[in-house]
Amino acid sequence: MLRIGKRGPSVTVLAFDGMSVFELGIVTEVFGLPRPEFDRPWYELTVCAETPGPVRVIGGASLHTPYGLDTFAAGETVIVPGVPDVHADSSPALVTALRAAHDRGARIMSICSGAFALAGAGLLDGRRATTHWRYAELLRDRHPSVEVDADVLYLDDGNVLTSAGSAAGLDLCLHVIRRDHGPAIANAVARRLVVQPHRDGGQAQFIEAPVTEDPADDRLTRSMEWALRNLAAPITVEVLARRAHMSARTYLRHFARATGTTPIRWLIGQRVHASLALLETTASPIEEVASTVGFDSPVTFRHHFTQTMRTSPSAYRRAFRAGPS
């Protein structure tokens, strides 16, 4: 376990035989790297295993950790990045560790199939939870007391948080940074990761679809690129459909298939994200920022900004300027 600088809140993550290191790498990158640029204690990450020692990972390699379930359960934030087999029950020892952590008040998180471990420990009973869309029906069947929502990237239910497959775990980890340290710090971490600073947890998971040589896909892409260049303009579904040379109904169908959301919801998200740089780097009044990115009123802008970012534009600006440059 590496300690650099002042001790921050502890995060523990469970490694298991046969795992992909991608989800573990997400946790390591977000919580494990030292962040001396932030004038505050960062997290202290510990990789654990059910049995201390070597853990085999996909690709023939292995990692070694001296930390077992006692250390895992002692974390202030406890993360299960997946399970070895979604059809099998978690071990009694892991169930005990998760329940002990939860009873102690730890924040419990899962990525992808890790939701099965949380459900097996009874931590998702009566809660909304998500997992990779491929596993959603199985999670419902195996744990009928869980309200499974396969149409979101992640869910925050206070001290129990679940996320969908793989990259959605990164969205959840950044959401936790935002909860703990505010949007300015979360945005700074996202920039270092070269990822979008915020994807709304309610955004749909991408659904598997065949790759086709459909000319409509190019027309759809061009219409979206046009919208991004003209965010300040009045844009409706009908305007986008005309740009793509489709009827509005056809455009809606192609858009939903390609993105998992609606054109208007996508457009609102793009406008909110376009406003971030203006709030971060200018002193322009909120009314001017709203108009520049295409909202018809500051009231509408504040509403959608708060829904997306979980803070107001003014609070975001203050938090960003109070954070590191």
N, C-alpha and C positions, 0 to 999 in steps of 0.2 A: 504494500500500500504506500503510495507516494504522497508525502505531505510537503507542500510548497507554500510558504508564507503563513498567514493566519488561517486557523482551521475554520472551514465553512461547514454548512450542514451536510450530514452524511447521506450518501446515495449508495445503495447496494444493488447489484444486478446479478441474476442467476445465469451461469453458463451450464450447458448440459451436453452430453455426448451426442454427436451427430448434428449439432446445430450449424446453421449458416452464421458466419461472423458478421453479416451485414447489420442485423438488428443490434447485436452487441456493439458493433462499431458506431452506430448512431448514438447510443448511450455514452460510450467512451468519448466520442468527439464533443458532445454537448456538455456533459457533466465532468468529464475526466481531465480535459486539457486545462492547464493553469491559465488564468486570465489576468495577468498582472496589470493590464491596461485599465481594469476596473478597480476603483478605489474602494473595494469591499471584499470580504472573504468569499471565495468561490466555493464550489462544492468539493467534497472529499469523496471520491469514488472508490469502491471496493468491488472487485469481481469475485464472486463466490461460486461454489458448487455444492451439490448435495453431499458429496464426499470429497474432501480436500485432496488435491493431487492433479494428475494430468486429465485434461478434458479433450477428447477427440472432436475435431471440427471437420466440416466438409472440405475435401481437397487433400486429405491425408495428413494434415498438420495437427498439432495439438497445442493447447495452452496449459499452463500450470498455475494453480492457485492454492495457497495454503489455507484459504478461508472457507468455512463450511456454513451450515444453515444457522448456527448460533449468531455468527456475524451478519449473515443475510437478514435475519429477523430483527436485528438491532438497528438497522438503518432508519433514518428519518424519512427517507423516500426509498421504497422497495420496488424494484422493477423486475417483472418476468417477461423476457423478450420473446418467448415462444415455449412450446412443449415438444418433447420428442415424438409423441404420437397422440393425435387428437382423438383417437378412438379408445385410448387407455386412461385409466384413472391416475391422477397424481399420487405419488407415494404418501403414505401417512405422515412421514417426517416433514415433507414439504407442506402438506395441509396444516400441520401443527405450527410450522414456522410462519406461514402466512396469517393464520388466525392470531397468533401471538403478536405479530407486528401490527395487525389491525386493531386488536384490543388495546394495544399500547398507544394508539393514536397515530401510527405512521401513515404516510401517504402511500397508497398502493397503486402501481401502474402496470398495465400490460400492453404489449405490442403484438399484433397479429394473433397467432394461436395461443399466446399467453393467457388470453381470456379464459381458456379452458381450465387452467390452474386456479385462477381466481374463483371461477364458478364452482369448481370441485371443492374449494374450501368454504363455500357458502357465502362468499363476500359479495356476490352479485345478486343474491336472492332479492326479488322485489325491486331491482334497479334496472334502468336502461343501460345496455352495454353493447359494444360493437366488437367485431373481429373481421378478419378478411372475408369478403363476400362469399368466397368459395366454401367457407366453414360455417356460414350463418345458420343454415338449416340444421346442420349437425349439432351446433350449439343449442338451438331451440329444442331439438329432440332429446338431447342428453340432459339438458337443464331447463325444464319447462317453467321453472319459477323465475327465470331471467327474461327480461323484456329485451329481446335482441333486435337491434336496429342496424341493418346492413347497408343503410343508405347514407352513412355519414363517415367522415374521416376519423373523428375521435369524439369521445364523450367525457365530460368533466362532471362527476357527481360528487363534488366536494373532496373527500379523502380517498375516493376510488375512481381511477381514470382508466379508460380503455381506448385502444386505437385499432384501426384497420391494418391492412397488410403493409409490411415493410416500410416504404417511405412515409406512410402516414404516421409512423412512430416518430419521425423527425418533426412533423407538425405538432405532435403532442408534446415532445420535449421542449420545443420552442414556446409552446403555450404555457408550459410550466415555468420557463424562464420569465415569460411575461407576467405571470401571476406573482412570482417571487420578487422580481427586480424591476418590473415596469417595462413599457414598450421600448424605451430608448436602448436599454441593455439587450433586450430580445432582438431588436433590429440590428444592433452591432454584431451580435453573435451570428445572425442570419447572413449578414454581409460577409463575414469571415468564412462562412460555409458556402457562400455564393448560391444561396437559395432564396426563394421568395420569403419575405419576412413574416407573412401571415397568410395562412389559408384557413378560412372559417371552418370550424369543426363540423358544421352542418353541410358542408359541400359534399356532393355525392362522390362515392367511390367510382373509379373508372370500371366499367363493366366490359368483360371480355367480348370482343366482336371480331368477325373475320376481317382481314385486311383485303380491301377490294380496290380495284382501279376505277373508282367512281369519280367522274369529273365533278360531281357535286362537292366532294371534299375540298378540291382546290377552290371552288367558288365560295365555299363557306369560309375557308382560311382567308381568302382575299377580303371578304366582307368584314371579318374580325380585325384584320390589319388596318383596314380603312377606319373602322370605329376607333381603334387605338390612336390613330393620327388625328382624329376629329372629335375627341371626347367632349369638347365644349359645345358641339353642335347638338341640336335636338335630334335624338336617335330613338327610333321606335322599331319594333319588329318589322313593320312594313318597310321602313327605310332600309334595314339590313337585308330583307328578302329581295328588294329590288336590286340592291347591289350584287346579290348572288344570282339574280335572274331566276328567282323561284317565287312561288306563291308563299304567303305567310305560313300556311299550314305545312307545306313541304319543308320550309326553312326550319320551323320549330322542330319537326321530326328529325331532320338531319343534325340540327344543333344538339338536341338532347342525346342522340346516339353518339356524337363525337365527344361531348364534354360532360355529360351526366348532369347538366343543369339547364336552365332556361337562358335565352339571350339577355333578358332584362336583369336577372340575378347576376349573370356574368358581367354585364355592363356596370352595374352598381359596384361590384367588387373592384373592377378596373379603375373606376373613378375614385373610389376611396383610396386605393393604393397610389394613384397618381397624385393625390393630395398630400401624401406623406412627405415627399421631398419639399413641397411648398411650406408645409408647417415646420419642417426641420431647418430650412435654410433661408426663409424670408420672414419679414414682419408683416406681411400682407394681412389685412383684416380677414376674419373668417368668412365674411360675405364675399370678398373678392376671391378667396380660395375656392369657395363653393361654386362660384360662377365659372372660374377658370377650368375646372374639371367637369363641368356640365350639369351640376345640380341646379334645379330651377329656383331653389330658395335655400337660405342658410338653415332653416328649420329642417328641411328634407335632408340636407347634408349632415347635420348633427345627428339626426335619427339613424341614418344608415351607417355613419361612422361609428357611432356607439354600438350598434348591433354587430358590426364587423370586428372592431378593435377592442371592445369591452371597456372603452374609456371615451371621454369627449375630445373633440379636436383641441380645445384649449388646454385640457389636462395633458394630452399627448405632447403638445408643443412645450409646455412647462417641463414635463418629465424628460423630454429629449434634450432640452437645453441644460437641464440639471445634470444629465449623464455625461459620459466621456465623449470627447469629440472624435 
